[in-house]
Amino acid sequence: MMHVINQRADKTGKKVMFAFNLTGELDQMRRRHDLVLEAGGTCVMASLNSVGLAGMFKLARFANLPIHTHRNGAGAR
């Protein structure tokens, strides 16, 4: 995905924010965050319903990128 984002940024001079999903165990999320950061990513995302509030706080402590908290299933009836 970063290849496409970077190609477009080269053409327009603007880099879009894309939220890469990190949802998983804490160690997995840290590794995935670092991979996104190294690749030049601009945002990460995790599912609040999957990792819980404590998991989101832990992610926020080590993240160097903006975090989108996805509330999947919140609109289900």
N, C-alpha and C positions, 0 to 999 in steps of 0.2 A: 504494500500500500504506500509506503514512503516513497517508492520510486515514482509512482503516479503523482503524489502530492508535490514532490520536488520538481518534477517535469513542469507541472502547472505553475509552480512558484517561479521557475526560471522564465516562463513566458509572460506572466502577469506582474511579477515583482511582489506578489502577495502570497503568503503561505497560510493555507487554511488550517483550522483547528479540527483535528480528527480524534475522537475519543477511542483509544484502543482498550478493549476489554481485558482486564487483568484478573477477573474473578477466579478464586481458587484458595488454596491454603496460604497462610501468611508468607512462608518461604517462597512459594511459587509466585505470589504477587510481587515480592521484592525483586526476584529475578526478571520477571516480565517487565516491571517498571524500568529496571536498569537497561534492558534490551531496547525498549521504546526510546528511552532517553539517549542512548548511544546512537540509535538510528536517526536521531533528529526529530522524533515525535514531539508533538505540542500539547498533548492531553492524554490522560488515562481515565478509565471508567471501571467501576466495580459494582456488583449487585449488592445492595444493602440487604436484601432478603436472604442472600446466600452467605455473606460473610459476617453479617450482624454489625451492630453499632461499634462494638469493641474492635472488630476487624477493620472497620473504616477509620477509626481513630489511630490504630496502629499503622495503617497505610499512610495516613496523613503525616505521621511523625517522620517517615523516611522519604516521602515523595518530594521530588524537585519539580514536578509538573502539576498543573491544575488537575483536580480530580472531579469527574462527573459521577455523582452517586445515582445509580440507576435503581429505581424503585419498581422493578418488574413485578407484575401481578397486582400493583396497587389499585388498578381500575377494574379488576375482576369483580364480578358480582356473584 
